[in-house]
Amino acid sequence: MGFSLTISYYGAILVTQGRADVGIVINVFMSILIGSFSLAMLAPEAQAVIKACSAASKLFTTIDRVPSIDSADPSGLKPEVVHGSISFENVKFHYPSRPNVPILKGLTTSFSAGQTIALVGASGSGKSTVVALVERFYDPVEGVVKLDGVNIKDLNIKWLRQQIGEWGFGLHFAVKSVTRLVLTPRPGVARAHVVRHDRPQERRTRFDRLEMATRVR
């Protein structure tokens, strides 16, 4: 109210002195009024801009971060022959997000080529971690993981992962055949290279439509 009276009073003086006409006074009054409302409505938008800047800062930090394990790195060994023996030598590991929760506490074991192994344990005991270390999604905190006697850190990461076919149980299990799941990480492998084995009649499940592929040559 005081603002309106001030503008009206000063505008009347300008009109009386011939320094402005009524139209100019009304234009100035409306411009200041609309501008004031716009500034008052700017606060919520400014808060959103501040949040966006904060989020962008974290995003660019993630984009600019150089990963310690770079799957696009062309360096590393690419052995012509792979037998498939895997060994863990005093491997200790904890996830970066939980440094105070040890997962593997000096694991030492070996898996011979062609051997079928079952890792059994409670949730959080390190079963999936062992697979992740073999695929080199993580590096051990201590110890060494070897493929055919070679430290997997010395191998080309892309080549290493192309030698591995992982079939994780999930929702995709019901929409893809086992053969397709096995061939997914190996686009250059023909379907004829997948060895199929029929399951006994008494062991058939509701997934009978799926093909049973056990290994890739």
QUINORSUL-V30096 format. One record per backbone hydrogen bond with DSSP energy under -1.0 kcal/mol. NH is the residue of the N-H (numbers start at 1). CO is the residue of the C=O. If there is no record, write none. Layout:
{{NH | CO} {NH | CO}}
This chain:
{{5 | 1} {6 | 2} {7 | 3} {8 | 4} {9 | 5} {10 | 6} {11 | 7} {12 | 8} {13 | 9} {14 | 10} {15 | 11} {16 | 12} {17 | 13} {19 | 14} {20 | 14} {25 | 21} {26 | 22} {27 | 23} {28 | 24} {29 | 25} {30 | 26} {31 | 27} {32 | 28} {33 | 29} {34 | 30} {35 | 31} {36 | 32} {37 | 33} {38 | 34} {39 | 35} {40 | 36} {41 | 37} {46 | 42} {47 | 43} {48 | 44} {49 | 45} {50 | 46} {51 | 47} {52 | 48} {53 | 49} {54 | 50} {55 | 51} {56 | 52} {57 | 53} {58 | 54} {59 | 55} {60 | 56} {61 | 57} {62 | 58} {63 | 59} {64 | 60} {73 | 70} {77 | 154} {86 | 111} {87 | 146} {88 | 109} {89 | 144} {91 | 107} {92 | 142} {93 | 104} {98 | 95} {101 | 98} {103 | 93} {104 | 93} {107 | 91} {109 | 88} {111 | 86} {115 | 112} {125 | 122} {130 | 126} {131 | 127} {132 | 128} {133 | 129} {134 | 130} {135 | 131} {137 | 132} {141 | 92} {142 | 92} {144 | 89} {146 | 87} {147 | 150} {148 | 85} {150 | 147} {152 | 145} {154 | 151} {156 | 77} {160 | 156} {161 | 157} {162 | 158} {163 | 160} {173 | 170} {174 | 171} {176 | 172} {181 | 177} {182 | 178} {183 | 179} {184 | 180} {186 | 183} {189 | 186} {193 | 190} {194 | 191} {195 | 215} {197 | 212} {203 | 200} {204 | 201} {210 | 207} {214 | 195} {217 | 193}}
